[in-house]
Amino acid sequence: MLSAASIIAGADPAPLVTVTGDLLPDWDIPVNQRLLIISKNQSWLSHGFHKYPAKFFPELPRWAIKRYSTEGETVLDPMAGSGTVNVEALLANRRSVAIDVDPFARLLTRVKTTPLDIAILDRAVAAVLAELDAFEAGGAEARHVAASHVPPFAYQDTWFRPFILEELGAIRAAASRIRDAVSPAEPGPYVDFIRICLSSIVREVSNADNNCTRTVVRQRLQKRVVPGMAIRLFRRMLSVNVGRMRDFVPMAAAAAPVAIPENGDARAIPLPDASIDLAVTSPPYINAVDYPRTHQLEMYMLDLSPPGRPLAEAKRRHIGTEVVRAVDYRTLRTYGLPELDAQVESLYATDPRRAYIVHQYFVDMEANFREVQRTLKPGRHYVVVVGNNIIRNQVVPTHAYLLQVAERVGFRVETYFASEVIRHYIKVPRKERINQDWVLVLKR
Ligand SMILES: C[S@@+](CC[C@H](N)C(=O)[O-])C[C@H]1O[C@@H](n2cnc3c(N)ncnc32)[C@H](O)[C@@H]1O
């Protein structure tokens, strides 16, 4: 079996190769190769609809899909996030399945993979813009009515200026009234497209820091938010995203719809045995990105976070979560990999809670590996892109441990190589920032 120490030791002397744009699918990337991939397609087509933390640049899943599957086959992303793998699978004429515990991720993936009828979309957009014109011309009464379309959520005045709430309310009301404009089509996908355009401006017009994974208001930022800003940004985003949809439609019109199960979990995949031809994913980093908190304001505006339902409840289902119970870390846990257990023990001496979070991450990832192993056809691949991080001043070599976990559940390690991270759209907090991802290619 591979040892974490030998994997880490082997990583140092590797040369760096820069690839601009696509990686060639027939390139046998050697173990420990270091790549700097300069993406050309980060905002191409529907990829650009919305920011998402630690989002793939499309070239990496595109390489995996072309290398390890053929047209008509089925690709699974068990932690799909914003659906980059699914968009790429669709563009490459593969069927695909997207699983994510986060309802915002599922909505975004659906919108990014659903080609719309452009004539109907144009009518829907015209109807929305007419409503916004009326709001802007309508004075105090219109603003009062618009404010009533903002859903209830805690600390509204902390998160948003009152005039922004009115503008967001007006956009929500306009989106909900497009039924006649899209008739006879089913309005759902058109409304969802407009909701995603709304969501994509929410952070920018809020009082919260635009660039932090946690949604936080920082007084020292003195963020400038002025009346009319939400409407102006929304109009611009709508126009940009309609353009992206226009380009996407001809490339996606004949594609099979992406399957997005409502209650999927990477540790309990609702698919039959041996039904998948390829799985590609990037799991969360341990304890580094708090997805429900990243999208807290967007979830309010999209009605995805009902009042009274604590955020902690949603967070608990996330692999790598920091929401754990004291009873869980009262005793030191062991996983059964000597190097991992030694590191968890050393963390436990100073921070039992973090030690448990690290331990639990690998327990959860083993559950995921077993599920992917079960759902993959024999001889097929699981490509996992994962970053290491620093916890309590210790580097946790997540990729090295995951390679061992993979072997433990019966995968063969075909190769693994590093991909330098040059830019995340949303910054991961400084202490835990990760500058290199590892691409693990596992074979069932
Ligand atoms: C690094 S992000 C994936 C980003 C994605 N590759 C993209 O391009 O947008 C990890 C995702 O794992 C999801 N996740 C966390 N725990 C999960 C679980 N138990 N089951 C399924 N998805 C989970 C998170 O909601 C998050 O969207």
PDBQT file of the ligand as one rigid body, heavy atoms in Angstrom, charges set to zero:
ROOT
HETATM    1  C1  LIG A 501     -15.508  22.123  -3.764  1.00  0.00    +0.000 C 
HETATM    2  S1  LIG A 501     -17.249  22.176  -3.907  1.00  0.00    +0.000 S 
HETATM    3  C2  LIG A 501     -17.518  21.538  -5.515  1.00  0.00    +0.000 C 
HETATM    4  C3  LIG A 501     -17.317  22.585  -6.558  1.00  0.00    +0.000 C 
HETATM    5  C4  LIG A 501     -17.576  22.057  -7.960  1.00  0.00    +0.000 C 
HETATM    6  N1  LIG A 501     -16.503  21.180  -8.399  1.00  0.00    +0.000 N 
HETATM    7  C5  LIG A 501     -17.743  23.194  -8.953  1.00  0.00    +0.000 C 
HETATM    8  O1  LIG A 501     -17.074  23.244  -9.954  1.00  0.00    +0.000 OA
HETATM    9  O2  LIG A 501     -18.586  24.069  -8.675  1.00  0.00    +0.000 OA
HETATM   10  C6  LIG A 501     -17.750  20.859  -2.848  1.00  0.00    +0.000 C 
HETATM   11  C7  LIG A 501     -19.242  20.615  -2.799  1.00  0.00    +0.000 C 
HETATM   12  O3  LIG A 501     -19.473  19.470  -1.969  1.00  0.00    +0.000 OA
HETATM   13  C8  LIG A 501     -20.776  19.604  -1.444  1.00  0.00    +0.000 C 
HETATM   14  N2  LIG A 501     -20.970  18.651  -0.354  1.00  0.00    +0.000 N 
HETATM   15  C9  LIG A 501     -20.511  18.707   0.921  1.00  0.00    +0.000 A 
HETATM   16  N3  LIG A 501     -20.907  17.640   1.610  1.00  0.00    +0.000 NA
HETATM   17  C10 LIG A 501     -21.624  16.868   0.761  1.00  0.00    +0.000 A 
HETATM   18  C11 LIG A 501     -22.288  15.612   0.896  1.00  0.00    +0.000 A 
HETATM   19  N4  LIG A 501     -22.343  14.975   2.068  1.00  0.00    +0.000 N 
HETATM   20  N5  LIG A 501     -22.912  15.107  -0.196  1.00  0.00    +0.000 NA
HETATM   21  C12 LIG A 501     -22.912  15.783  -1.383  1.00  0.00    +0.000 A 
HETATM   22  N6  LIG A 501     -22.323  16.971  -1.547  1.00  0.00    +0.000 NA
HETATM   23  C13 LIG A 501     -21.666  17.510  -0.508  1.00  0.00    +0.000 A 
HETATM   24  C14 LIG A 501     -20.831  21.071  -1.053  1.00  0.00    +0.000 C 
HETATM   25  O4  LIG A 501     -22.166  21.518  -0.923  1.00  0.00    +0.000 OA
HETATM   26  C15 LIG A 501     -20.092  21.733  -2.212  1.00  0.00    +0.000 C 
HETATM   27  O5  LIG A 501     -21.002  22.184  -3.170  1.00  0.00    +0.000 OA
ENDROOT
TORSDOF 0
